[in-house]
Amino acid sequence: MSAPAMGTTKTAPNDGSHKKKKGPGTLATAYLVIYNVVMTAGWLVIAVGLVRAYLARGSYHGLYYSIEKPLKFFQTGALLEVRIVPSSVVLTGFQVMSRVFLTWAVTHSVREVQSEDSVLLFVVAWTITEIIRYSFYTFSLLNHLPYLIKWARYTFFIVLYPMGVTGELLTIYAALPYVQKTGLYSVTLPNKYNFSFDYYTFLILTMVSYIPLFPQLYFHMLRQRKKVLGHVEEYTKVE
């Protein structure tokens, strides 16, 4: 999941004049373009890896192992992301941290879940989403945003977001028995720090946190879609 970034839209006649917003400087723009191009290429590598592995095996089971390393690298790379436009810190932070957390603290740490179909579910959703999202950012920075990419940015999420969240939740759920059995990352009393931590309970609370946060992001994107694409569609009808 990803917090939205606004693209360039066609301005309808009779629109009131509006103030120009100061964009990033030349060096900042160059950095952002390079960063987004690299990230786009990285997720394309993941997509190609999934397709090649599927064609070689003839099955979608266990495809995670074929893209494990690039997935960890490029998903962790999202921590370096610089936001192109102002967006909700809470929603954006939740999206980035939840993915990094799921990549390392769940899928990497609980190897038993790596063969789960739910892992492939969120990996495919992330891959398509990120290819579109970073392409959107790149072309927006270059002031040459194709309508097809903008349309994809504000349309594919309708299916991909629920698909990704479903995969994430099912993967965490599948990890619970192993975490409870092994006591992974848990700290029990007594200890010299007089501190306890139950990772099993933490994972349950993490799943619960999706309830208030995911709808906020999803409906925010729906409003953005109406604002960005609805405006263009209405203007097209007028013409």
MODELLER restraints for C-alpha pairs under 7 A, 6 or more apart:
rsr = mdl.restraints
at = mdl.atoms
rsr.add(forms.Gaussian(group=physical.xy_distance, feature=features.Distance(at['CA:1:A'], at['CA:95:A']), mean=5.69, stdev=0.5))
rsr.add(forms.Gaussian(group=physical.xy_distance, feature=features.Distance(at['CA:1:A'], at['CA:161:A']), mean=5.81, stdev=0.5))
rsr.add(forms.Gaussian(group=physical.xy_distance, feature=features.Distance(at['CA:2:A'], at['CA:92:A']), mean=6.55, stdev=0.5))
rsr.add(forms.Gaussian(group=physical.xy_distance, feature=features.Distance(at['CA:2:A'], at['CA:95:A']), mean=6.00, stdev=0.5))
rsr.add(forms.Gaussian(group=physical.xy_distance, feature=features.Distance(at['CA:3:A'], at['CA:87:A']), mean=6.79, stdev=0.5))
rsr.add(forms.Gaussian(group=physical.xy_distance, feature=features.Distance(at['CA:3:A'], at['CA:91:A']), mean=6.59, stdev=0.5))
rsr.add(forms.Gaussian(group=physical.xy_distance, feature=features.Distance(at['CA:3:A'], at['CA:92:A']), mean=5.30, stdev=0.5))
rsr.add(forms.Gaussian(group=physical.xy_distance, feature=features.Distance(at['CA:4:A'], at['CA:221:A']), mean=6.62, stdev=0.5))
rsr.add(forms.Gaussian(group=physical.xy_distance, feature=features.Distance(at['CA:5:A'], at['CA:85:A']), mean=6.11, stdev=0.5))
rsr.add(forms.Gaussian(group=physical.xy_distance, feature=features.Distance(at['CA:7:A'], at['CA:140:A']), mean=6.01, stdev=0.5))
rsr.add(forms.Gaussian(group=physical.xy_distance, feature=features.Distance(at['CA:7:A'], at['CA:150:A']), mean=6.91, stdev=0.5))
rsr.add(forms.Gaussian(group=physical.xy_distance, feature=features.Distance(at['CA:8:A'], at['CA:140:A']), mean=6.99, stdev=0.5))
rsr.add(forms.Gaussian(group=physical.xy_distance, feature=features.Distance(at['CA:8:A'], at['CA:145:A']), mean=6.85, stdev=0.5))
rsr.add(forms.Gaussian(group=physical.xy_distance, feature=features.Distance(at['CA:9:A'], at['CA:228:A']), mean=6.86, stdev=0.5))
rsr.add(forms.Gaussian(group=physical.xy_distance, feature=features.Distance(at['CA:9:A'], at['CA:232:A']), mean=6.97, stdev=0.5))
rsr.add(forms.Gaussian(group=physical.xy_distance, feature=features.Distance(at['CA:10:A'], at['CA:232:A']), mean=6.43, stdev=0.5))
rsr.add(forms.Gaussian(group=physical.xy_distance, feature=features.Distance(at['CA:12:A'], at['CA:235:A']), mean=6.03, stdev=0.5))
rsr.add(forms.Gaussian(group=physical.xy_distance, feature=features.Distance(at['CA:29:A'], at['CA:141:A']), mean=6.85, stdev=0.5))
rsr.add(forms.Gaussian(group=physical.xy_distance, feature=features.Distance(at['CA:33:A'], at['CA:138:A']), mean=5.45, stdev=0.5))
rsr.add(forms.Gaussian(group=physical.xy_distance, feature=features.Distance(at['CA:33:A'], at['CA:141:A']), mean=6.71, stdev=0.5))
rsr.add(forms.Gaussian(group=physical.xy_distance, feature=features.Distance(at['CA:36:A'], at['CA:134:A']), mean=5.26, stdev=0.5))
rsr.add(forms.Gaussian(group=physical.xy_distance, feature=features.Distance(at['CA:36:A'], at['CA:137:A']), mean=6.71, stdev=0.5))
rsr.add(forms.Gaussian(group=physical.xy_distance, feature=features.Distance(at['CA:36:A'], at['CA:138:A']), mean=5.70, stdev=0.5))
rsr.add(forms.Gaussian(group=physical.xy_distance, feature=features.Distance(at['CA:37:A'], at['CA:138:A']), mean=6.51, stdev=0.5))
rsr.add(forms.Gaussian(group=physical.xy_distance, feature=features.Distance(at['CA:39:A'], at['CA:74:A']), mean=6.74, stdev=0.5))
rsr.add(forms.Gaussian(group=physical.xy_distance, feature=features.Distance(at['CA:39:A'], at['CA:134:A']), mean=6.60, stdev=0.5))
rsr.add(forms.Gaussian(group=physical.xy_distance, feature=features.Distance(at['CA:40:A'], at['CA:131:A']), mean=5.18, stdev=0.5))
rsr.add(forms.Gaussian(group=physical.xy_distance, feature=features.Distance(at['CA:40:A'], at['CA:134:A']), mean=5.39, stdev=0.5))
rsr.add(forms.Gaussian(group=physical.xy_distance, feature=features.Distance(at['CA:40:A'], at['CA:135:A']), mean=6.17, stdev=0.5))
rsr.add(forms.Gaussian(group=physical.xy_distance, feature=features.Distance(at['CA:42:A'], at['CA:74:A']), mean=6.35, stdev=0.5))
rsr.add(forms.Gaussian(group=physical.xy_distance, feature=features.Distance(at['CA:43:A'], at['CA:127:A']), mean=5.79, stdev=0.5))
rsr.add(forms.Gaussian(group=physical.xy_distance, feature=features.Distance(at['CA:43:A'], at['CA:130:A']), mean=6.65, stdev=0.5))
rsr.add(forms.Gaussian(group=physical.xy_distance, feature=features.Distance(at['CA:43:A'], at['CA:131:A']), mean=5.85, stdev=0.5))
rsr.add(forms.Gaussian(group=physical.xy_distance, feature=features.Distance(at['CA:44:A'], at['CA:131:A']), mean=6.55, stdev=0.5))
rsr.add(forms.Gaussian(group=physical.xy_distance, feature=features.Distance(at['CA:46:A'], at['CA:67:A']), mean=5.90, stdev=0.5))
rsr.add(forms.Gaussian(group=physical.xy_distance, feature=features.Distance(at['CA:46:A'], at['CA:70:A']), mean=6.54, stdev=0.5))
rsr.add(forms.Gaussian(group=physical.xy_distance, feature=features.Distance(at['CA:46:A'], at['CA:71:A']), mean=6.71, stdev=0.5))
rsr.add(forms.Gaussian(group=physical.xy_distance, feature=features.Distance(at['CA:47:A'], at['CA:127:A']), mean=6.39, stdev=0.5))
rsr.add(forms.Gaussian(group=physical.xy_distance, feature=features.Distance(at['CA:49:A'], at['CA:66:A']), mean=6.54, stdev=0.5))
rsr.add(forms.Gaussian(group=physical.xy_distance, feature=features.Distance(at['CA:49:A'], at['CA:67:A']), mean=6.04, stdev=0.5))
rsr.add(forms.Gaussian(group=physical.xy_distance, feature=features.Distance(at['CA:50:A'], at['CA:63:A']), mean=6.40, stdev=0.5))
rsr.add(forms.Gaussian(group=physical.xy_distance, feature=features.Distance(at['CA:50:A'], at['CA:66:A']), mean=6.91, stdev=0.5))
rsr.add(forms.Gaussian(group=physical.xy_distance, feature=features.Distance(at['CA:50:A'], at['CA:67:A']), mean=6.75, stdev=0.5))
rsr.add(forms.Gaussian(group=physical.xy_distance, feature=features.Distance(at['CA:53:A'], at['CA:63:A']), mean=6.40, stdev=0.5))
rsr.add(forms.Gaussian(group=physical.xy_distance, feature=features.Distance(at['CA:53:A'], at['CA:66:A']), mean=6.46, stdev=0.5))
rsr.add(forms.Gaussian(group=physical.xy_distance, feature=features.Distance(at['CA:54:A'], at['CA:60:A']), mean=5.68, stdev=0.5))
rsr.add(forms.Gaussian(group=physical.xy_distance, feature=features.Distance(at['CA:54:A'], at['CA:63:A']), mean=6.92, stdev=0.5))
rsr.add(forms.Gaussian(group=physical.xy_distance, feature=features.Distance(at['CA:61:A'], at['CA:115:A']), mean=6.81, stdev=0.5))
rsr.add(forms.Gaussian(group=physical.xy_distance, feature=features.Distance(at['CA:61:A'], at['CA:117:A']), mean=6.66, stdev=0.5))
rsr.add(forms.Gaussian(group=physical.xy_distance, feature=features.Distance(at['CA:62:A'], at['CA:115:A']), mean=4.97, stdev=0.5))
rsr.add(forms.Gaussian(group=physical.xy_distance, feature=features.Distance(at['CA:64:A'], at['CA:114:A']), mean=6.69, stdev=0.5))
rsr.add(forms.Gaussian(group=physical.xy_distance, feature=features.Distance(at['CA:64:A'], at['CA:120:A']), mean=6.39, stdev=0.5))
rsr.add(forms.Gaussian(group=physical.xy_distance, feature=features.Distance(at['CA:72:A'], at['CA:103:A']), mean=6.53, stdev=0.5))
rsr.add(forms.Gaussian(group=physical.xy_distance, feature=features.Distance(at['CA:75:A'], at['CA:100:A']), mean=6.36, stdev=0.5))
rsr.add(forms.Gaussian(group=physical.xy_distance, feature=features.Distance(at['CA:76:A'], at['CA:100:A']), mean=5.83, stdev=0.5))
rsr.add(forms.Gaussian(group=physical.xy_distance, feature=features.Distance(at['CA:78:A'], at['CA:96:A']), mean=6.61, stdev=0.5))
rsr.add(forms.Gaussian(group=physical.xy_distance, feature=features.Distance(at['CA:79:A'], at['CA:96:A']), mean=6.93, stdev=0.5))
rsr.add(forms.Gaussian(group=physical.xy_distance, feature=features.Distance(at['CA:91:A'], at['CA:217:A']), mean=6.43, stdev=0.5))
rsr.add(forms.Gaussian(group=physical.xy_distance, feature=features.Distance(at['CA:106:A'], at['CA:172:A']), mean=6.69, stdev=0.5))
rsr.add(forms.Gaussian(group=physical.xy_distance, feature=features.Distance(at['CA:107:A'], at['CA:113:A']), mean=6.34, stdev=0.5))
rsr.add(forms.Gaussian(group=physical.xy_distance, feature=features.Distance(at['CA:107:A'], at['CA:114:A']), mean=5.96, stdev=0.5))
rsr.add(forms.Gaussian(group=physical.xy_distance, feature=features.Distance(at['CA:110:A'], at['CA:175:A']), mean=6.41, stdev=0.5))
rsr.add(forms.Gaussian(group=physical.xy_distance, feature=features.Distance(at['CA:113:A'], at['CA:171:A']), mean=6.65, stdev=0.5))
rsr.add(forms.Gaussian(group=physical.xy_distance, feature=features.Distance(at['CA:113:A'], at['CA:174:A']), mean=6.40, stdev=0.5))
rsr.add(forms.Gaussian(group=physical.xy_distance, feature=features.Distance(at['CA:113:A'], at['CA:175:A']), mean=6.13, stdev=0.5))
rsr.add(forms.Gaussian(group=physical.xy_distance, feature=features.Distance(at['CA:118:A'], at['CA:167:A']), mean=4.45, stdev=0.5))
rsr.add(forms.Gaussian(group=physical.xy_distance, feature=features.Distance(at['CA:118:A'], at['CA:170:A']), mean=5.93, stdev=0.5))
rsr.add(forms.Gaussian(group=physical.xy_distance, feature=features.Distance(at['CA:118:A'], at['CA:171:A']), mean=5.67, stdev=0.5))
rsr.add(forms.Gaussian(group=physical.xy_distance, feature=features.Distance(at['CA:119:A'], at['CA:167:A']), mean=6.01, stdev=0.5))
rsr.add(forms.Gaussian(group=physical.xy_distance, feature=features.Distance(at['CA:119:A'], at['CA:171:A']), mean=6.18, stdev=0.5))
rsr.add(forms.Gaussian(group=physical.xy_distance, feature=features.Distance(at['CA:121:A'], at['CA:163:A']), mean=6.70, stdev=0.5))
rsr.add(forms.Gaussian(group=physical.xy_distance, feature=features.Distance(at['CA:121:A'], at['CA:164:A']), mean=6.36, stdev=0.5))
rsr.add(forms.Gaussian(group=physical.xy_distance, feature=features.Distance(at['CA:121:A'], at['CA:167:A']), mean=5.06, stdev=0.5))
rsr.add(forms.Gaussian(group=physical.xy_distance, feature=features.Distance(at['CA:122:A'], at['CA:163:A']), mean=6.65, stdev=0.5))
rsr.add(forms.Gaussian(group=physical.xy_distance, feature=features.Distance(at['CA:122:A'], at['CA:164:A']), mean=4.18, stdev=0.5))
rsr.add(forms.Gaussian(group=physical.xy_distance, feature=features.Distance(at['CA:122:A'], at['CA:165:A']), mean=6.96, stdev=0.5))
rsr.add(forms.Gaussian(group=physical.xy_distance, feature=features.Distance(at['CA:122:A'], at['CA:167:A']), mean=4.68, stdev=0.5))
rsr.add(forms.Gaussian(group=physical.xy_distance, feature=features.Distance(at['CA:122:A'], at['CA:168:A']), mean=5.99, stdev=0.5))
rsr.add(forms.Gaussian(group=physical.xy_distance, feature=features.Distance(at['CA:125:A'], at['CA:160:A']), mean=5.21, stdev=0.5))
rsr.add(forms.Gaussian(group=physical.xy_distance, feature=features.Distance(at['CA:125:A'], at['CA:163:A']), mean=6.34, stdev=0.5))
rsr.add(forms.Gaussian(group=physical.xy_distance, feature=features.Distance(at['CA:125:A'], at['CA:164:A']), mean=5.11, stdev=0.5))
rsr.add(forms.Gaussian(group=physical.xy_distance, feature=features.Distance(at['CA:126:A'], at['CA:164:A']), mean=6.64, stdev=0.5))
rsr.add(forms.Gaussian(group=physical.xy_distance, feature=features.Distance(at['CA:132:A'], at['CA:149:A']), mean=6.73, stdev=0.5))
rsr.add(forms.Gaussian(group=physical.xy_distance, feature=features.Distance(at['CA:132:A'], at['CA:152:A']), mean=6.90, stdev=0.5))
rsr.add(forms.Gaussian(group=physical.xy_distance, feature=features.Distance(at['CA:132:A'], at['CA:153:A']), mean=6.00, stdev=0.5))
rsr.add(forms.Gaussian(group=physical.xy_distance, feature=features.Distance(at['CA:133:A'], at['CA:153:A']), mean=6.25, stdev=0.5))
rsr.add(forms.Gaussian(group=physical.xy_distance, feature=features.Distance(at['CA:136:A'], at['CA:145:A']), mean=6.98, stdev=0.5))
rsr.add(forms.Gaussian(group=physical.xy_distance, feature=features.Distance(at['CA:136:A'], at['CA:149:A']), mean=6.17, stdev=0.5))
rsr.add(forms.Gaussian(group=physical.xy_distance, feature=features.Distance(at['CA:136:A'], at['CA:150:A']), mean=6.57, stdev=0.5))
rsr.add(forms.Gaussian(group=physical.xy_distance, feature=features.Distance(at['CA:139:A'], at['CA:145:A']), mean=4.76, stdev=0.5))
rsr.add(forms.Gaussian(group=physical.xy_distance, feature=features.Distance(at['CA:154:A'], at['CA:225:A']), mean=5.19, stdev=0.5))
rsr.add(forms.Gaussian(group=physical.xy_distance, feature=features.Distance(at['CA:169:A'], at['CA:207:A']), mean=6.33, stdev=0.5))
rsr.add(forms.Gaussian(group=physical.xy_distance, feature=features.Distance(at['CA:172:A'], at['CA:203:A']), mean=6.95, stdev=0.5))
rsr.add(forms.Gaussian(group=physical.xy_distance, feature=features.Distance(at['CA:176:A'], at['CA:200:A']), mean=6.25, stdev=0.5))
rsr.add(forms.Gaussian(group=physical.xy_distance, feature=features.Distance(at['CA:179:A'], at['CA:200:A']), mean=5.94, stdev=0.5))
rsr.add(forms.Gaussian(group=physical.xy_distance, feature=features.Distance(at['CA:180:A'], at['CA:200:A']), mean=5.77, stdev=0.5))
rsr.add(forms.Gaussian(group=physical.xy_distance, feature=features.Distance(at['CA:184:A'], at['CA:199:A']), mean=6.72, stdev=0.5))
rsr.add(forms.Gaussian(group=physical.xy_distance, feature=features.Distance(at['CA:185:A'], at['CA:199:A']), mean=5.82, stdev=0.5))
rsr.add(forms.Gaussian(group=physical.xy_distance, feature=features.Distance(at['CA:186:A'], at['CA:197:A']), mean=5.18, stdev=0.5))
rsr.add(forms.Gaussian(group=physical.xy_distance, feature=features.Distance(at['CA:186:A'], at['CA:198:A']), mean=4.74, stdev=0.5))
rsr.add(forms.Gaussian(group=physical.xy_distance, feature=features.Distance(at['CA:186:A'], at['CA:199:A']), mean=5.09, stdev=0.5))
rsr.add(forms.Gaussian(group=physical.xy_distance, feature=features.Distance(at['CA:187:A'], at['CA:196:A']), mean=4.86, stdev=0.5))
rsr.add(forms.Gaussian(group=physical.xy_distance, feature=features.Distance(at['CA:187:A'], at['CA:197:A']), mean=4.79, stdev=0.5))
rsr.add(forms.Gaussian(group=physical.xy_distance, feature=features.Distance(at['CA:187:A'], at['CA:198:A']), mean=6.47, stdev=0.5))
rsr.add(forms.Gaussian(group=physical.xy_distance, feature=features.Distance(at['CA:188:A'], at['CA:196:A']), mean=4.92, stdev=0.5))
rsr.add(forms.Gaussian(group=physical.xy_distance, feature=features.Distance(at['CA:188:A'], at['CA:197:A']), mean=6.57, stdev=0.5))
rsr.add(forms.Gaussian(group=physical.xy_distance, feature=features.Distance(at['CA:189:A'], at['CA:195:A']), mean=6.65, stdev=0.5))
rsr.add(forms.Gaussian(group=physical.xy_distance, feature=features.Distance(at['CA:189:A'], at['CA:196:A']), mean=5.80, stdev=0.5))
